[in-house]
């Protein structure tokens, strides 16, 4: 039992110190309080409690008429009488929504952005930035996909391909397009789906359609 506690004093901005049960106040009801467990019956209907995980992405607050009275925000009822508006606050946090999406879409390698809310549809990675043919080809792919209305990022950093592959997984682009020596010779692009790890090799000419198809499947 707590001793010498701090309690409200039933006056605004006031508290009492060194408050003790029985000496300073008495309680009418004493109950055991604990966390309920899944499967326990409802005290009203008897149905078992179902436990599920939830993520808060928004909130609603009833503000009443405090602010509408101060602002003179009124409405007329059916009889023509003026009344203050009953106000509410309704919010969906962008950063909170982003965090919730990541919490539900990730693995040991990083984020797995759902295609519908991903910052980019795909990342294009040349295996070697020292190969002029690869650099020319990735720039052409970037221009083509951008012109087709797709949001793509060209990772042309002078890093090893493995480093850029790991970064792509960490950031979580829905698709990774890899351009290597095979692409230059055979005009085929390797496309990897971040969520499943599935890799397909697509003809250069049909790349836009393949990218749209894979994004639609991941939406």
FIFIGU-667761 format. One line per 4 residues: number of its first residue (from 0); for each residue x, y, z of N, C-alpha, C, CB. Coordinates in Angstrom, 3 decimals. Each point is the difference from the previous one (the first is absolute). Glycine has a CB too. Layout:
NUM> X/Y/Z/X/Y/Z/X/Y/Z/X/Y/Z ~ ...
% end
This chain:
0> 0.845/-1.192/0.000/-0.845/1.192/0.000/0.884/1.248/0.000/-1.842/-1.246/1.229 ~ 1.454/2.231/-2.055/0.797/1.220/-0.103/-0.119/0.834/1.270/-0.316/-0.010/-2.488 ~ 1.444/0.591/2.908/0.005/0.918/1.147/0.545/1.349/-0.432/0.296/-1.923/1.604 ~ -0.806/2.962/-0.957/0.465/1.371/-0.258/-0.068/0.341/-1.493/1.511/-0.161/2.007
4> -2.677/-0.067/-2.595/-0.202/0.256/-1.407/-0.371/1.445/-0.286/-0.684/-2.352/-0.243 ~ 0.505/2.653/-1.029/-0.433/1.320/-0.453/-1.381/-0.164/-0.615/2.397/0.792/-0.414 ~ -3.322/0.075/0.777/-1.383/-0.140/-0.443/-0.556/1.343/-0.429/-0.311/-1.947/1.538 ~ -0.694/1.893/-2.406/-0.714/1.216/-0.344/-0.727/0.555/1.204/-0.251/-0.812/-2.335
8> 0.120/2.126/2.388/-0.606/0.655/1.168/-1.418/0.467/-0.274/2.263/0.714/0.709 ~ -2.846/-1.135/-1.843/-1.347/0.439/-0.401/-0.090/1.507/-0.160/-0.938/-1.967/1.180 ~ 2.068/2.586/-1.457/0.051/1.415/-0.329/0.930/0.159/-1.195/-0.447/0.701/2.417 ~ 0.156/0.250/-3.279/0.792/0.199/-1.207/1.454/0.323/0.340/-2.056/0.795/-1.190
12> 2.956/-1.473/0.491/1.442/0.215/0.155/0.499/-0.244/1.420/-0.148/1.647/-1.834 ~ -0.495/-2.565/2.543/0.403/-0.275/1.383/0.151/-1.505/0.221/-1.181/2.092/0.775 ~ 2.179/-2.476/0.021/0.229/-1.388/0.357/0.335/-0.100/1.486/0.797/-0.506/-2.344 ~ -1.006/-0.668/2.894/0.346/-0.275/1.388/1.171/-0.976/0.037/-2.391/0.408/0.741
16> 3.324/-0.183/0.180/1.143/-0.892/0.149/-0.144/-0.827/1.276/1.462/1.630/-1.255 ~ -0.752/-2.762/1.271/0.031/-0.882/1.174/-1.393/-0.495/0.370/2.015/1.222/0.824 ~ -2.762/-1.609/-1.869/-1.351/-0.516/0.210/0.076/-1.504/0.259/-0.990/1.811/-1.487 ~ 0.212/-2.284/2.475/-0.002/-1.414/0.344/-1.428/-0.520/0.112/2.187/0.283/1.197
20> -2.361/-1.500/-1.738/-1.300/-0.657/0.065/-0.379/-0.245/1.459/0.396/-1.087/-2.250 ~ -1.695/1.186/2.524/-0.605/-0.187/1.321/0.199/1.228/0.893/0.392/-2.467/-0.214 ~ 0.825/2.980/0.277/0.202/1.173/0.842/-0.627/1.240/-0.616/2.109/-1.008/0.853 ~ -1.907/1.213/-2.161/-0.453/1.221/-0.647/-1.265/-0.198/-0.839/2.363/0.744/-0.027
24> -2.617/-1.948/-0.398/-1.224/-0.268/-0.776/-0.298/-1.483/0.069/0.444/1.949/-1.557 ~ -1.682/-2.279/1.240/-0.430/-1.384/-0.019/-0.548/-0.329/-1.387/-0.515/0.062/2.487 ~ 0.676/-1.297/-2.894/-0.514/-0.433/-1.305/-1.240/-0.846/0.209/2.316/0.052/-1.004 ~ -3.234/0.029/0.046/-1.261/-0.734/0.094/0.090/-1.366/-0.686/-1.222/2.187/0.069
28> 2.058/-2.293/-1.100/0.082/-1.243/-0.764/1.464/-0.404/-0.139/-2.129/0.562/-1.262 ~ 2.427/-1.782/1.570/1.347/-0.549/-0.186/-0.125/-1.230/-0.893/0.806/0.867/2.276 ~ -0.105/-0.863/-3.392/-0.093/-1.106/-0.955/1.395/-0.378/-0.491/-2.309/0.756/-0.705 ~ 2.451/-2.017/0.319/1.214/-0.419/-0.687/-0.062/0.506/-1.438/0.232/-2.060/1.481
32> 0.815/2.708/-1.942/0.059/0.531/-1.370/1.147/-0.690/-0.724/-0.959/2.255/0.716 ~ 0.669/-2.800/-1.873/1.039/-0.671/-0.787/-0.360/0.114/-1.477/0.515/-1.616/1.899 ~ 0.401/1.218/-2.760/-0.247/-0.007/-1.430/-0.831/-1.223/-0.363/2.158/1.240/-0.425 ~ -3.155/-1.022/-0.396/-0.819/-1.129/-0.451/0.803/-0.869/-0.955/-2.103/1.364/0.272
36> 1.676/-2.589/-0.411/0.663/-0.950/-0.879/-0.953/-0.451/-1.103/1.465/-0.759/1.901 ~ -0.894/0.407/-3.056/-0.812/-0.503/-1.104/-0.753/-1.243/0.438/1.628/0.939/-1.669 ~ -2.914/-1.004/1.269/-0.821/-1.154/0.347/-0.860/0.206/1.222/1.723/-1.384/-1.008 ~ -1.440/2.408/1.818/-0.822/0.243/1.186/-1.376/0.523/-0.404/2.073/0.477/1.352
40> -3.124/-0.841/-0.603/-1.364/0.376/-0.403/-0.309/1.463/0.270/-0.703/-2.329/0.450 ~ -0.115/2.893/-1.319/-0.503/1.352/0.217/-0.949/-0.008/1.196/0.234/0.551/-2.468 ~ -0.107/0.405/3.393/-0.883/0.010/1.179/-1.459/0.276/-0.345/1.937/0.760/1.334 ~ -2.196/-0.273/-2.537/-1.376/0.300/-0.390/-0.637/-1.105/-0.835/0.597/2.397/0.068
44> 0.103/-2.833/-1.119/-0.611/-0.976/-0.912/0.607/-1.386/0.091/-0.494/1.871/-1.497 ~ 1.660/-1.970/2.164/0.620/-1.301/0.142/0.850/-0.441/-1.168/-1.880/-0.551/1.395 ~ 1.900/1.315/-2.482/0.817/-0.371/-1.158/1.485/0.109/0.347/-1.823/0.789/-1.564 ~ 2.647/-1.686/1.014/1.433/0.043/0.331/0.686/1.204/-0.636/0.005/-2.495/0.180
48> 0.964/3.044/0.541/0.776/1.130/-0.491/0.948/-0.466/-1.099/-0.164/1.134/2.249 ~ 0.185/-0.411/-3.337/0.934/-0.279/-1.085/1.098/1.061/0.044/-1.825/-1.074/-1.441 ~ 3.059/0.628/1.499/1.138/0.913/0.073/0.610/0.164/-1.384/0.450/-0.677/2.389 ~ -0.209/1.904/-2.788/0.588/0.270/-1.310/0.905/1.217/0.110/-2.007/-0.992/-1.187
52> 2.982/1.050/0.314/0.938/1.117/-0.007/-0.565/1.137/-0.832/1.942/-1.574/0.289 ~ -1.828/2.786/0.196/-0.472/1.168/-0.733/1.074/1.078/-0.024/-2.367/-0.533/0.648 ~ 2.297/1.385/-1.646/0.927/1.117/-0.116/-0.809/1.281/-0.149/1.782/-1.474/-1.053 ~ -1.532/2.445/1.905/-0.719/1.275/-0.077/0.623/0.881/-1.080/-0.606/-0.154/2.451
56> -0.176/0.507/-3.436/0.481/0.897/-1.051/-0.761/1.328/-0.006/0.636/-2.004/-1.356 ~ -1.665/2.129/2.167/-0.769/1.240/0.053/-0.749/0.096/1.312/-0.229/-0.008/-2.489 ~ -0.403/1.138/2.714/-0.752/0.190/1.234/-1.134/0.990/-0.219/2.055/-0.507/1.346 ~ -3.035/0.424/-0.449/-1.152/0.904/-0.045/-0.195/0.571/1.397/-1.107/-1.309/-1.899
60> 0.974/2.623/1.995/-0.275/0.656/1.282/-1.257/0.846/-0.124/2.460/0.027/0.573 ~ -3.324/-0.144/0.397/-1.159/0.883/0.050/0.402/1.269/0.746/-1.624/-1.968/-0.057 ~ 1.520/3.107/-0.631/0.400/1.279/0.590/-1.169/0.746/0.624/1.821/0.124/-1.671 ~ -3.036/-0.567/1.353/-1.166/0.688/0.535/-0.164/1.384/-0.613/0.269/-1.274/2.124
64> -0.714/2.201/-1.324/-0.264/1.347/-0.512/0.957/1.054/0.557/-2.376/-0.659/-0.236 ~ 3.456/0.217/0.887/0.941/0.943/0.621/0.543/1.001/-1.010/0.614/-1.758/1.659 ~ -0.129/1.254/-2.803/0.628/0.885/-0.973/-1.038/0.683/-0.888/2.025/-1.464/0.030 ~ -3.098/0.778/-0.322/-1.018/0.622/-0.850/-0.658/1.182/0.712/-0.408/-2.215/-1.117
68> 0.222/2.132/2.431/-0.535/1.140/0.755/0.972/1.179/-0.059/-1.245/-1.577/1.533 ~ 2.542/1.283/-1.373/1.005/1.066/-0.015/0.092/0.662/-1.368/1.273/-1.214/1.770 ~ -1.499/0.443/-2.833/0.111/0.532/-1.358/-1.328/0.477/-0.559/1.904/-1.520/-0.352 ~ -2.970/1.295/1.093/-1.320/0.375/-0.510/-0.436/-0.862/-1.173/0.433/2.313/0.759
72> -0.005/-3.560/-0.766/-0.359/-0.918/-1.086/-1.315/-0.683/0.363/2.449/-0.377/-0.616 ~ -3.525/0.905/0.078/-1.330/-0.480/0.352/-0.754/-0.529/-1.214/-0.042/1.637/1.871 ~ -1.021/-2.356/-1.621/-0.892/-0.452/-1.059/-1.438/0.265/0.434/1.659/-1.777/-0.754 ~ -2.566/1.797/-0.188/-1.417/0.200/0.286/-0.719/-1.339/-0.077/0.087/2.360/-0.907
76> -0.884/-2.663/1.938/-0.755/-1.256/-0.027/-1.279/0.182/-0.812/0.945/-0.657/2.252 ~ -1.790/-0.374/-2.262/-1.201/0.034/-0.844/-0.983/1.101/0.391/0.285/-2.434/-0.331 ~ -0.172/2.928/1.580/-0.889/1.076/0.431/0.662/1.374/-0.093/-1.121/-1.623/1.515 ~ 2.338/1.666/-2.090/0.678/1.277/-0.161/0.807/0.442/1.198/-1.791/0.592/-1.511
80> 1.934/-1.460/2.498/0.773/0.341/1.196/1.494/-0.236/-0.247/-1.979/-0.594/1.463 ~ 2.803/1.463/-0.941/1.446/-0.100/-0.187/0.634/-0.831/1.111/-0.001/2.229/-1.155 ~ 0.896/-3.123/0.752/0.708/-0.854/0.964/1.470/-0.110/-0.413/-2.130/-1.313/0.497 ~ 3.026/1.163/0.477/1.417/-0.213/-0.359/0.191/-1.382/-0.625/0.721/1.532/1.876
84> 0.150/-1.599/-2.841/0.299/-1.265/-0.665/0.700/-0.945/0.981/0.181/1.180/-2.241 ~ -0.573/-2.451/2.208/0.711/-1.023/0.772/1.174/-0.461/-0.851/-2.119/-0.753/1.239 ~ 3.304/1.016/-0.755/1.188/-0.242/-0.802/0.688/-1.316/0.349/0.279/2.455/-0.180 ~ 0.503/-2.941/-0.772/0.803/-1.191/0.207/1.338/0.159/-0.691/-2.065/-1.406/0.178
88> 3.014/0.610/0.230/1.330/0.005/-0.617/0.260/-1.393/-0.557/0.857/1.810/1.589 ~ -0.566/-1.880/-2.865/0.176/-1.284/-0.672/1.366/0.018/-0.690/-2.528/-0.295/-0.342 ~ 3.380/-0.608/0.719/1.353/0.043/-0.549/0.529/-1.357/-0.401/0.397/1.968/1.389 ~ 0.282/-1.996/-2.525/0.764/-1.171/-0.421/1.439/0.477/-0.206/-2.041/-1.139/-1.117
92> 2.943/0.627/1.916/1.389/0.449/-0.065/0.745/-0.646/-1.157/-0.031/0.342/2.463 ~ 0.657/0.479/-3.299/0.744/-0.530/-1.140/1.185/-0.838/0.484/-0.697/1.987/-1.394 ~ 1.469/-1.466/2.332/1.159/-0.748/0.493/-0.438/-1.241/0.762/1.309/2.128/0.136 ~ -2.430/-2.032/0.577/-0.508/-1.164/0.728/-0.481/-1.078/-0.963/-0.660/1.490/1.904
96> 0.024/-1.065/-2.981/-0.442/-0.954/-1.018/1.197/-0.679/-0.647/-2.053/1.381/-0.421 ~ 3.103/-0.605/0.140/1.210/-0.557/-0.575/0.620/-1.034/0.932/0.380/2.142/-1.234 ~ -0.306/-1.810/2.523/0.577/-0.928/0.970/-0.828/-1.278/0.104/0.938/1.945/1.269 ~ -2.267/-1.798/-1.329/-0.873/-1.171/0.072/0.182/-0.893/-1.221/-1.646/1.323/1.344
100> 1.811/-0.707/-2.511/0.208/-0.781/-1.220/1.309/-0.777/0.073/-1.315/1.693/-1.308 ~ 2.353/-1.058/1.835/1.301/-0.674/0.120/-0.070/-1.116/1.031/1.174/2.124/-0.646 ~ -1.900/-1.872/1.737/-0.122/-1.023/1.042/-0.631/-1.278/-0.555/-0.202/1.810/1.732 ~ -0.685/-1.661/-2.690/-0.689/-1.152/-0.571/0.688/-0.553/-1.254/-2.110/0.929/0.924
104> 3.078/-0.187/-1.456/0.643/-0.401/-1.255/1.508/0.158/0.102/-2.051/0.670/-1.283 ~ 2.690/-1.684/1.828/1.459/0.027/0.122/0.509/-1.427/0.189/-0.060/2.339/1.000 ~ 1.352/-2.503/-1.144/0.643/-1.263/0.328/1.380/0.295/0.562/-1.290/-1.225/-1.806 ~ 2.128/0.198/1.912/1.316/0.189/0.615/0.907/0.908/-0.815/-0.234/-2.243/1.008
108> -0.105/2.476/-2.279/0.846/0.835/-0.854/-0.429/1.463/-0.036/0.431/-2.011/-1.359 ~ -1.635/2.317/1.851/-0.431/1.394/0.006/-1.475/0.153/-0.317/2.285/0.640/-0.667 ~ -2.617/0.517/0.123/-1.388/0.363/-0.310/-0.459/-0.716/-1.271/0.315/2.253/1.107 ~ -1.621/-2.571/-1.158/-0.617/-0.491/-1.232/-1.184/0.920/-0.284/0.732/-2.446/0.407
112> -0.503/3.498/-1.174/-1.070/0.964/-0.255/-1.097/-0.617/-0.871/1.663/1.879/0.197 ~ -2.935/-1.787/0.225/-1.082/-0.358/-0.917/0.034/0.949/-1.193/-1.424/-0.896/1.908 ~ 1.186/0.372/-3.092/0.134/0.807/-1.208/-0.873/1.247/0.034/0.526/-2.074/-1.245 ~ -1.683/1.993/1.898/-0.948/1.123/-0.003/0.539/1.224/0.727/-1.848/-1.648/-0.094
116> 2.754/1.466/1.055/0.488/1.143/0.780/1.514/0.120/-0.041/-1.974/-0.235/1.480 ~ 2.626/-0.536/-2.324/1.462/0.053/-0.079/0.463/1.356/-0.526/0.070/-2.486/-0.375 ~ 1.032/3.017/0.910/0.519/1.283/-0.505/0.461/-0.089/-1.450/0.694/0.562/2.319 ~ -0.272/-1.750/-2.744/0.369/-0.256/-1.391/-0.524/-1.377/-0.392/2.075/1.468/0.188
120> -2.425/-1.623/-1.449/-0.468/-1.297/-0.483/1.148/-0.988/-0.135/-1.859/1.146/-1.203 ~ 3.012/-0.653/0.793/1.133/-0.891/-0.268/1.306/0.762/0.093/-1.439/-1.415/-1.476 ~ 2.497/0.670/1.733/1.354/0.553/-0.045/0.739/-0.706/-1.129/0.012/0.531/2.510 ~ 0.751/0.238/-3.281/0.780/-0.546/-1.110/1.467/0.011/0.405/-1.697/0.806/-1.727
124> 2.349/-1.967/1.636/1.379/-0.117/0.469/0.895/-0.543/-1.113/-0.820/-0.368/2.355 ~ 1.816/1.143/-2.772/1.016/-0.551/-0.908/1.017/-0.796/0.811/-0.308/1.932/-1.620 ~ 0.668/-3.104/1.133/0.978/-0.816/0.718/1.342/0.718/0.084/-1.172/-2.084/-0.769 ~ 1.542/2.772/-0.306/1.278/0.738/-0.011/-0.209/1.380/-0.601/1.297/-2.157/-0.198
128> -1.019/3.167/0.987/-0.107/1.374/-0.510/1.201/0.373/-0.863/-1.331/0.616/2.024 ~ 2.332/-1.510/-2.083/1.168/0.255/-0.848/-0.233/-0.496/-1.425/1.478/-0.177/2.018 ~ -2.543/-0.599/-2.195/-0.333/-0.522/-1.325/-0.913/1.008/-0.698/0.228/-2.418/0.796 ~ 0.268/3.092/-1.778/-0.762/1.056/-0.671/-1.270/-0.538/-0.642/2.130/1.218/-0.412
132> -2.066/-2.446/-0.102/-1.184/-0.587/-0.634/-1.106/-0.204/1.027/1.457/-1.138/-1.705 ~ -1.106/0.687/2.907/-0.997/-0.174/1.062/-0.577/1.338/0.444/1.196/-2.062/0.755 ~ -0.332/3.044/-0.604/-0.455/1.325/0.429/-0.957/0.594/-1.020/2.152/0.348/1.234 ~ -1.812/-0.472/-2.497/-0.881/0.506/-1.067/-1.344/-0.701/0.030/1.998/0.517/-1.409
136> -1.971/-1.831/1.653/-1.237/-0.780/-0.005/-0.889/0.331/1.198/1.210/-1.820/-1.204 ~ -0.629/1.965/2.395/-0.827/0.319/1.173/-0.619/1.388/-0.143/1.458/-1.464/1.441 ~ -0.742/2.381/-2.055/-0.568/1.336/-0.215/-1.156/-0.062/-0.987/2.236/1.036/0.477 ~ -2.121/-1.896/-1.484/-1.098/-0.167/-0.951/-1.204/-0.635/0.676/1.648/-0.216/-1.870
140> -1.410/-0.797/2.705/-1.099/-0.650/0.736/-0.671/1.001/0.932/1.192/-2.220/-0.124 ~ -0.378/3.011/0.806/-0.549/1.019/0.908/-0.897/0.969/-0.768/2.041/-0.193/1.476 ~ -1.590/0.654/-2.611/-0.776/0.959/-0.796/-1.287/-0.636/-0.507/2.120/1.156/-0.679 ~ -2.036/-2.403/0.233/-1.180/-0.674/-0.537/-1.056/-0.222/1.074/1.449/-1.111/-1.697
144> -1.037/0.605/2.839/-0.961/-0.270/1.080/-0.584/1.300/0.556/1.261/-2.101/0.577 ~ -0.437/3.126/-0.467/-0.502/1.297/0.482/-1.022/0.568/-0.975/2.185/0.432/1.169 ~ -1.894/-0.544/-2.464/-0.932/0.496/-1.016/-1.298/-0.781/0.015/1.929/0.710/-1.399 ~ -1.869/-1.968/1.867/-1.200/-0.835/0.087/-0.801/0.279/1.264/1.180/-1.746/-1.314
148> -0.722/2.712/2.119/-0.740/0.381/1.200/0.374/-0.783/1.240/-1.820/0.626/-1.484 ~ 2.910/-1.366/1.445/0.444/-0.780/1.156/1.014/0.795/0.818/-0.404/-2.139/-1.270 ~ 0.341/1.957/2.581/0.934/0.673/0.910/1.209/-0.907/0.201/-1.891/1.249/1.175 ~ 3.012/-0.896/-1.764/1.193/-0.849/0.087/1.197/0.803/0.487/-0.884/-1.442/-1.853
152> 1.809/0.728/2.473/1.228/0.604/0.507/1.188/-0.701/-0.654/-1.110/0.603/2.216 ~ 2.067/0.171/-2.664/1.214/-0.546/-0.598/1.129/0.087/1.026/-0.753/0.674/-2.341 ~ 1.226/-1.834/2.779/1.091/-0.040/0.972/1.320/-0.111/-0.762/-1.495/-1.083/1.766 ~ 2.065/2.233/-2.104/1.243/0.019/-0.773/1.209/0.332/0.875/-1.315/0.679/-2.014
156> 1.206/-0.989/3.298/1.146/0.227/0.888/1.167/-0.903/-0.405/-1.561/0.647/1.886 ~ 2.783/-0.183/-1.716/1.166/-0.829/-0.344/0.301/-1.013/1.103/0.935/1.899/-1.353 ~ -1.935/-2.711/1.685/0.152/-1.037/1.021/-0.064/-1.372/-0.664/-1.034/1.504/1.762 ~ 1.478/-2.530/-1.019/-0.141/-1.358/-0.492/-1.472/-0.371/-0.116/2.203/-0.613/1.033
160> -2.525/-0.263/-1.975/-1.395/-0.383/-0.216/-0.621/-0.585/1.260/0.519/-0.417/-2.400 ~ 0.272/-0.397/3.146/-0.528/-0.618/1.220/-0.438/1.019/1.036/1.473/-1.928/-0.432 ~ -0.726/3.012/0.542/-0.360/1.067/0.944/-1.338/0.625/-0.399/2.449/0.463/0.450 ~ -2.600/-0.201/-1.734/-1.244/0.632/-0.475/-1.180/-0.957/0.097/1.341/1.436/-1.548
164> -1.083/-2.737/1.364/-1.068/-0.985/0.167/-0.492/-0.012/1.456/0.985/-1.399/-1.873 ~ -0.059/1.425/2.819/-0.373/0.005/1.424/-0.752/1.271/0.362/1.999/-1.409/0.524 ~ -1.559/2.540/-1.060/-0.693/1.259/0.266/-1.411/-0.015/-0.581/2.204/1.192/0.006 ~ -2.351/-1.795/-1.178/-1.316/-0.082/-0.628/-0.954/-0.827/0.859/1.065/0.221/-2.269
168> -0.566/-1.321/2.844/-0.821/-0.819/0.889/-0.341/0.759/1.275/1.061/-2.070/-0.934 ~ -0.074/2.790/1.470/-0.213/0.747/1.243/-1.063/1.077/-0.184/2.377/-0.442/0.660 ~ -2.281/1.191/-1.746/-0.970/1.070/-0.272/-1.344/-0.570/-0.396/1.857/1.498/-0.705 ~ -1.865/-2.613/-0.021/-1.247/-0.709/-0.260/-0.742/0.348/-1.266/-0.141/-0.132/2.362
172> 0.845/0.560/-3.421/-0.679/0.248/-1.274/-0.747/-1.262/-0.425/1.764/1.699/-0.674 ~ -2.990/-1.583/0.183/-0.742/-1.192/-0.417/0.729/-0.836/-1.041/-2.065/1.237/0.498 ~ 2.767/-0.579/-1.427/0.709/-0.718/-1.059/1.436/0.485/-0.106/-2.153/-0.314/-1.239 ~ 3.043/-0.618/0.883/1.392/0.349/-0.272/0.346/-0.445/-1.406/0.615/-0.202/2.444
176> -0.196/1.141/-3.285/0.383/-0.297/-1.383/1.520/0.033/-0.088/-2.167/0.987/-0.920 ~ 2.743/-2.098/0.513/1.452/-0.098/-0.061/0.461/-0.046/-1.453/0.033/-1.198/2.216 ~ 0.914/2.037/-2.534/0.572/0.067/-1.340/1.466/-0.404/0.075/-1.622/1.829/-0.686 ~ 1.950/-2.951/0.028/1.371/-0.483/-0.026/0.457/-0.270/-1.415/-0.318/-0.982/2.251
180> 1.382/0.226/-2.356/0.533/-0.293/-1.330/-0.989/-0.793/-0.844/2.299/0.027/0.960 ~ -3.100/-0.888/-0.309/-1.011/-0.770/-0.730/-1.039/0.917/-0.621/0.357/-1.926/1.550 ~ -0.714/2.968/-0.815/-0.985/0.957/-0.522/0.534/0.672/-1.258/-0.885/0.392/2.326 ~ 2.145/-0.014/-2.287/0.604/0.678/-1.144/0.016/-0.908/-1.223/1.407/1.364/1.560
184> -1.063/-2.634/-1.353/0.150/-0.926/-1.118/-1.350/-0.523/-0.489/2.241/-0.643/0.892 ~ -3.093/0.199/0.055/-1.247/-0.675/-0.368/-1.223/0.907/0.055/1.004/-2.082/0.847 ~ -0.852/3.303/-0.374/-1.115/0.936/0.155/-1.080/-0.582/0.920/0.476/0.927/-2.296 ~ -0.033/-1.501/3.406/-0.914/-0.556/1.004/0.336/0.599/1.359/-0.247/-2.159/-1.313
188> -0.795/2.507/2.059/0.166/0.661/1.299/-0.461/-0.951/1.102/-0.341/2.297/-1.045 ~ 1.151/-2.411/2.082/-0.383/-0.816/1.157/-0.877/0.839/0.933/2.144/-1.373/-0.176 ~ -3.335/0.864/0.470/-0.942/0.704/0.878/-0.250/-0.868/1.233/-1.100/1.187/-1.981 ~ 1.373/-0.620/3.148/-0.194/-0.734/1.261/-1.102/0.649/0.813/2.413/-0.699/0.009
192> -3.366/-0.120/0.471/-1.097/0.470/0.845/0.475/-0.016/1.449/-1.760/-0.869/-1.633 ~ 1.717/1.992/2.273/0.510/0.108/1.380/-0.765/-0.902/0.957/0.683/2.351/-0.470 ~ -1.983/-2.429/0.366/-0.811/-0.720/0.984/0.273/-1.504/-0.034/-1.759/1.767/-0.214 ~ 1.860/-2.340/-0.963/0.132/-1.445/-0.134/1.412/-0.458/-0.334/-2.345/-0.030/-0.715
196> 3.173/0.950/0.197/1.317/-0.379/-0.445/0.010/-0.641/-1.374/0.595/-0.279/2.354 ~ -1.771/0.197/-2.972/-0.101/-0.616/-1.327/0.756/0.842/-1.029/-2.243/-1.003/0.610 ~ 2.999/0.325/-1.452/0.787/0.682/-1.031/-0.476/-0.459/-1.377/2.003/0.177/1.556 ~ -2.274/0.785/-2.428/-0.352/-0.309/-1.379/0.914/0.776/-0.934/-2.401/-0.445/0.651
200> 2.630/-0.125/-1.816/0.804/0.669/-1.019/-0.942/0.429/-1.111/2.084/-1.361/0.564 ~ -2.117/2.661/-0.822/-0.993/0.579/-0.903/0.670/0.618/-1.218/-1.512/0.433/1.947 ~ 0.898/-0.610/-3.091/0.487/0.638/-1.218/-0.026/1.508/0.165/-0.814/-1.932/-1.385 ~ 1.815/2.575/0.858/0.146/1.446/0.116/-1.230/0.736/-0.533/2.478/-0.274/-0.212
204> -3.039/-0.196/-0.885/-1.107/0.694/-0.646/-1.297/-0.096/0.799/1.083/-0.461/-2.184 ~ -1.247/-0.591/2.975/-1.248/-0.183/0.748/0.154/0.357/1.479/-0.632/-1.797/-1.609 ~ 1.690/2.530/1.934/0.315/0.287/1.403/-1.098/0.801/0.695/2.409/-0.047/-0.605 ~ -2.930/1.088/-0.050/-1.032/0.831/0.635/-1.207/-0.832/0.400/0.772/1.960/-1.341
208> -1.246/-2.806/0.435/-1.173/-0.821/0.287/0.272/-0.975/1.139/-0.704/0.211/-2.389 ~ 1.901/-0.793/2.419/0.342/-0.948/1.051/0.059/0.695/1.354/1.277/-1.375/-1.660 ~ -0.702/2.556/1.695/0.073/0.756/1.251/-1.403/0.318/0.512/2.208/0.983/-0.710 ~ -3.082/-0.534/-0.164/-1.394/0.311/0.403/-0.698/-1.255/0.504/-0.103/1.864/-1.693
212> 0.320/-2.967/1.024/-0.638/-1.270/0.401/0.432/-0.413/1.405/-0.084/-0.708/-2.411 ~ 1.380/0.795/2.679/0.504/-0.391/1.318/-0.451/0.949/1.100/1.962/-1.013/-1.121 ~ -2.023/2.297/0.807/-0.475/0.976/0.993/-1.467/-0.222/0.312/1.685/1.659/-0.813 ~ -2.474/-1.970/-0.198/-1.429/-0.254/0.202/-0.200/-1.226/0.892/-0.515/1.025/-2.251
216> 1.339/-2.039/2.052/-0.109/-1.211/0.794/0.369/0.240/1.460/0.512/-1.321/-2.044 ~ 0.303/2.357/2.289/0.467/0.291/1.367/-0.830/1.094/0.665/2.303/-0.678/-0.687 ~ -3.281/1.215/-0.018/-0.775/1.128/0.539/-0.894/-0.460/1.154/0.036/1.109/-2.268
% end
